[in-house]
Amino acid sequence: MALQIGDTAPDFEAETTEGPIRFHDWIGDSWAVLFSHPKDFTPVCTTELGYMAKIKPEFDRRNVRIIGLSVDPTGNHEKWANDIEETQGHAPNYPIIGDADFNVSKLYGMLPAETAGDPAERTPADNQTVRNVFVIGPDKKVKLILVYPMTTGRNIAGSVSDEEAKQTYPQGWQSPRPYIRIVPQPR
């Protein structure tokens, strides 16, 4: 059965970029936002993690702890943090869960129970259902679940070549990393 609003958020132990945690203990008497991503070094995920780092003081003021998750090991997350800081102006200043064994993704119903294997051999499309946000109260109950498709936040498909993108967006087109394209805001 799928995780629902009002359910107790599954507790787990995991490695994060800030060391090991037990989730319910980590939440303590705060609210928590757990936001997940299908893979490191992907465009929308990179911008989301950078933006969350930028606005983290607002969460802190409200006694809300934020934590990310990506279906890759924490060693990849640490390398990714450098890209996030260089391209977004803010490095993650909150933990990111390494979910290379898919344990948390399965507990939260984002991947099927039979998912297994090496996360490095999986593509973002293989993990596309790991794009959820969970808001959890101090009572450890799920208060909100947002699920959104991989197309959210993208306006240039990865299948479009750099040359095609330059033709579509001749002015101001940038690619600070091979996986990120930035274009001017449409008017």
C-alpha positions in Angstrom: 0.0 0.0 0.0 1.3 3.5 -0.9 2.4 5.9 1.8 -0.5 8.4 2.5 -1.0 11.6 4.3 -1.5 10.9 8.0 0.8 7.8 8.0 3.8 7.6 10.1 6.8 8.5 8.0 9.0 5.4 7.6 12.0 5.6 9.9 15.4 4.5 8.5 19.1 4.7 9.0 21.2 6.1 6.1 24.5 7.6 5.2 24.3 11.3 4.3 26.7 13.9 3.2 26.8 15.0 6.9 27.3 11.5 8.3 24.9 8.7 9.4 21.4 9.5 10.6 18.4 7.7 12.0 15.6 9.7 10.4 13.1 10.1 13.2 16.0 11.1 15.6 17.3 13.5 13.0 13.9 15.2 12.8 13.6 15.6 16.6 10.9 18.1 17.5 11.1 19.9 14.2 9.1 19.7 11.0 11.0 18.1 8.1 11.0 18.3 4.3 12.4 15.3 2.5 12.9 16.0 -1.2 14.1 13.4 -3.6 15.9 13.2 -7.0 16.4 10.3 -9.5 20.2 10.9 -10.1 23.1 13.2 -9.3 24.4 15.5 -12.0 21.0 16.2 -13.6 19.7 19.7 -14.6 16.6 20.3 -12.6 17.8 18.5 -9.5 21.0 20.7 -9.5 19.0 23.9 -9.6 16.6 22.6 -6.9 19.4 21.7 -4.5 21.1 25.1 -5.1 17.9 27.0 -4.5 17.1 25.0 -1.3 20.6 25.9 0.0 19.9 29.6 -0.8 16.6 29.7 1.2 17.6 27.3 4.0 17.8 30.2 6.5 14.0 30.6 6.0 13.4 27.0 6.9 15.7 27.3 9.9 13.7 30.3 11.1 10.5 28.2 11.0 12.1 25.1 12.8 12.0 23.0 9.6 14.8 20.7 8.8 15.5 20.0 5.1 17.1 16.9 3.7 17.7 15.7 0.1 17.9 12.3 -1.3 19.4 11.0 -4.6 19.7 7.4 -5.8 23.5 7.6 -5.8 26.2 7.1 -3.1 27.2 10.0 -0.9 30.6 10.1 -2.6 28.9 11.2 -5.8 26.8 13.8 -3.8 30.0 15.4 -2.5 31.3 15.8 -6.1 27.9 17.0 -7.2 27.9 19.7 -4.4 30.8 21.4 -6.2 28.9 21.6 -9.4 25.8 22.9 -7.5 27.9 25.6 -5.9 29.6 26.6 -9.1 26.5 26.7 -11.3 23.9 27.8 -8.7 25.9 30.0 -6.3 25.1 27.9 -3.3 26.4 24.5 -2.2 24.0 22.2 -0.2 24.1 23.3 3.5 21.9 20.4 4.6 22.4 16.6 4.4 21.8 14.6 1.2 20.9 10.9 1.7 22.9 8.4 -0.3 20.3 5.9 -1.4 22.6 3.6 -3.5 20.8 0.5 -2.1 17.3 2.1 -2.9 16.2 1.4 0.7 14.7 4.9 1.4 13.2 5.1 -2.1 11.4 1.8 -1.6 10.3 2.6 2.0 8.7 5.8 0.7 7.0 4.0 -2.2 9.0 5.8 -4.9 10.6 2.6 -6.4 9.2 -0.9 -6.6 10.3 -3.4 -3.9 12.2 -5.5 -6.4 14.5 -2.7 -7.5 18.1 -3.8 -7.2 21.5 -3.4 -8.8 24.2 -0.8 -9.2 22.8 2.7 -9.2 25.6 3.8 -11.5 24.0 1.5 -14.2 20.6 3.1 -13.8 19.5 6.2 -15.7 17.4 9.1 -14.4 14.6 7.6 -16.5 15.0 4.3 -14.5 14.5 6.3 -11.3 12.0 8.9 -12.6 9.5 8.1 -9.9 12.0 9.4 -7.3 10.8 12.9 -7.7 8.7 13.5 -4.5 8.6 15.9 -1.7 7.4 14.8 1.8 6.5 17.2 4.5 6.7 15.5 7.9 5.5 16.9 11.2 7.2 16.8 14.6 4.8 13.9 15.4 6.5 12.0 12.5 3.3 11.9 10.5 3.3 12.7 6.7 1.5 16.0 6.3 2.0 16.5 2.5 3.2 14.5 -0.5 4.1 16.2 -3.8 4.8 14.0 -6.8 6.0 15.5 -10.0 7.1 14.2 -13.4 10.6 14.6 -14.9 9.3 17.2 -17.4 8.7 19.7 -14.6 11.3 22.4 -14.8 12.6 21.5 -18.2 12.1 23.5 -21.3 15.0 22.1 -23.5 14.8 18.3 -23.7 18.1 16.4 -23.4 17.4 14.9 -26.8 17.9 18.3 -28.4 21.5 18.8 -29.5 23.5 21.8 -28.5 23.4 23.1 -32.1 19.6 22.8 -32.1 19.3 24.5 -28.7 21.5 27.4 -30.0 19.2 27.8 -33.0 16.1 27.9 -30.8 17.7 30.2 -28.2 20.3 32.2 -30.2 20.8 34.9 -27.5 22.0 34.2 -24.0 22.1 30.4 -24.3 24.6 28.9 -21.8 25.8 25.4 -20.8 27.9 25.6 -17.6 28.0 21.8 -17.5 27.2 19.2 -20.2 24.0 18.3 -18.4 22.8 21.9 -17.7 21.4 24.4 -20.3 20.3 27.9 -19.2 18.3 30.2 -21.5 16.8 33.6 -20.9 13.4 33.9 -19.3 10.8 33.9 -22.0 8.8 37.2 -22.4 
